Amino acid sequence: MVYLIIKELSPSADEVIIVTSSLMKDMNSKTDMYRANAIRVLCRITDGTLLTQIERYLKQAIVDKNPVVASAALVSGIHLLQTNPEIVKRWSNEVQEAVQSRAALVQFHALALLQQIRQNDRLAVSKLVTSLTRGTVRSPMAQCLLIRYASQVIRESANTQTGDRPFYDFLESCLRHKAEMVIFEAARAITELSGVTNRELTPAITVLQLFLSSSKPVLRFAAVRTLNKVAMTHPMAVTNCNIDMESLISDQNRSIATLAITTLLKTGNESSVDRLMKQITNFMSDIADEFKIVVVEAIRSLCLKFPLKYRSLMNFLSNILREEGGFEYKKAIVDSIVILIRDIPEAKESGLLHLCEFIEDCEFTYLSTQILHFLGIEGPKTTDPSKYIRYIYNRVHLENATVRAAAVSTLAKFGAMVDALKPRIFVLLRRCIFDSDDEVRDRTTLYLSTLGGDGEVVETDRDTKTFLFGDLDIPLVNLETSLKNYEPSEEPFDIDSVPKEVKSQPLAEKKAPGKKPTGLGAPPAGPPSTVDAYERLLSSIPEFSDFGKPFKSSAPVELTEAETEYAVNVVKHIFDRHVVFQYNCTNTIPEQLLENVSVIVDSSEADNFAEVASKPLRSLPYDTPGQTFVAFEKPKGITAVGKFSNTLRFIVKEVDPTTGEAEEDGVEDEYQLEDLEVVAADYMMKVGVSNFRNAWESMGDEFEHVDEYGLGPRENLAEAVIAVINLLGMQPCEGTEVVATNSRSHTCLLSGVFLGNVRVLARLQFGIHGSRDVAMKLAVRSEDEAVSDTIHEIVSSG
């Protein structure tokens, strides 16, 4: 107890001397327990100076015959490695000797310390693993560690071909170890290998299948959880375990049962769907909401995999939607039904009816408003929109003000979309004009005036339809900022002035330590204000006033290394017929003043560009950012690209540090900057869409262009997807930029606005062959045929 108290109190440096001498005496005690505890406490409270005094005793303790003492010294070494690595690294010989110990715990701790000592030397770690895989490790815990280190070496190895994969034979041999923990660790390591093949997976799957019928719950759980992960990338490899996993659905441990069901849903075939649904129905009432959500998400994936089974799966989701459950659980079900409606056209009408029935008794305001909003989008497109009106109108009388307002908006959308329903909708809306809530009354008044005062069956004009239910194609954060910056005047707010690009946080400008740059030379705080600030700055310069409004401003591109004399980055401003380079410069030398600062740009590698104007910077004092500009003209309507060489030219004057005055005479000087490129992505703004499928269909196929491309050998599909996204500069939609590990095919959805404010949508389908060659099918739709062709030209030339 005394040792524990000293360790927890952790005396300060001036108090350590009080207990140090006693602890050092205990390190040489004849009682092993005192020796071990003294080592642990000393290493906890000691500093580097005292550590060198007791280092000899610690080395002796590492190779002590008593395993308790040896383990105490090794664990202390692991902790000390974080604060005194140079001292601990001198213990390598003793730790190497401890790795050969017959004591299981000593061997485990020794191997952990030895690997941490060598972790920054990849070759040394590889040699360590090679020497130990020959059978000198007896401790099961140390063997598990060795398996993890072998897996690490495999991941870091450049050659991942099956025949040459290092240490795979060792992992496979561990599957026949007598210790269950070693068998499982080896099986999990094999399943997590990058690019693992079905042949390599087979022995690991076999031992995991045996664990499924184990009497130990921990083994059953470990096996089914690992198989669940494997099913995400190699579902066919797990199908042999389906019979064993079906027996786990009734397992007393609900975590095991949930994992078994979700794995079966991933690996099952179309014929087994109905049987699984029957088993799951009895199971759902016995588990918590968090497990139910996992099951719902797995059912959604299964329905998308087998769309012909949508009826039974949709009915199942509808039934559990009516049962008791919390908000997150109900939201997961509603989200699943919405996704199925969007992706499976045949499921639309039945799915919408299920949602309508749910909101009759829904206790969650958020879910009710989201369902009503979705009904307003999809309901008018069905064969019989009138059957949803009753459900929507009931919400006007039976719900709180938030839901009532959403119901009024949904009714208005039906009236605008379905002309035959307009008289009926008009009558229903007039009944809402005297609602007790201001928001409901205001919306009702707005929609009545928008739909037409007489309520006759007339065709609703295009602008009204767009206003009522069109997609908002601008980021809400940009709209909010623009509204806050709007100053009331005779000019109404122009929504077209809101920036559409989804800009990431600009790169921070390089600056001298301790001070923060101000003004436009420093990156503004937020994306929309950045655009506004750039536009105001450019319009105030007479040389650029007739260029018009900039289409896009890039994030700053660094042209100098960190900690150099002068920090320079550049922002590319794209206009219809011009490109302006804004060079943000910072002088980081206190003893210098720069005058007549300009950037000399060589455009010999940019054939389509011609320099037309420049604006030098008169003065650049220490740590005060400033800007110099160079403008180029380019042909209209052409995606001109090229490389530009940049040289910073200035007159440098010495500054007296005592007075702060600069000398009158200066010296001309130059400073070479990095090259700058204008690429195709500079002509594209990242503008997302809330519903890609609706946007794709509404765009139409009039200007669609489809072609196939070979992208050459790639490490994996994710690399190819990122490369194409960066090449086009478009916004990924619905999370499709994420590629599943070891996936052999992938679909990516992109959206953007091209130069000239032309909306563009792209659907990319990737596939990778055994030779790692990647093929891509690219379908582009836009509002201009020339733009669709341009996107394909960018890909073919990139």
SULRAZI-V863952 format. One record per helix or strand of 2 or more residues. SS is the DSSP state (h for helix, s for strand). FROM is the first residue (numbers start at 1). TO is the last residue. If there is no record, write none. Layout:
BEGIN
ss->[SS/SS]
from->[FROM/FROM]
to->[TO/TO]
END
This chain:
BEGIN
ss->[h/h/h/h/h/h/h/h/h/h/h/h/h/h/h/h/h/h/h/h/h/h/h/h/h/h/h/h/h/h/h/s/s/s/s/s/s/s/s/s/s/s/h/s/h/s/h/s/s/s/s/h]
from->[2/16/32/48/67/85/104/122/140/168/180/198/217/235/254/270/289/307/327/345/365/385/401/419/438/462/476/495/519/527/542/552/557/566/578/592/609/617/626/642/667/676/680/684/692/705/717/731/745/758/773/785]
to->[9/27/45/62/80/99/118/132/156/174/191/212/233/250/267/284/305/321/343/359/381/398/417/430/451/469/485/497/521/539/547/553/558/574/587/605/615/620/634/655/672/678/683/685/699/713/728/732/754/768/782/797]
END
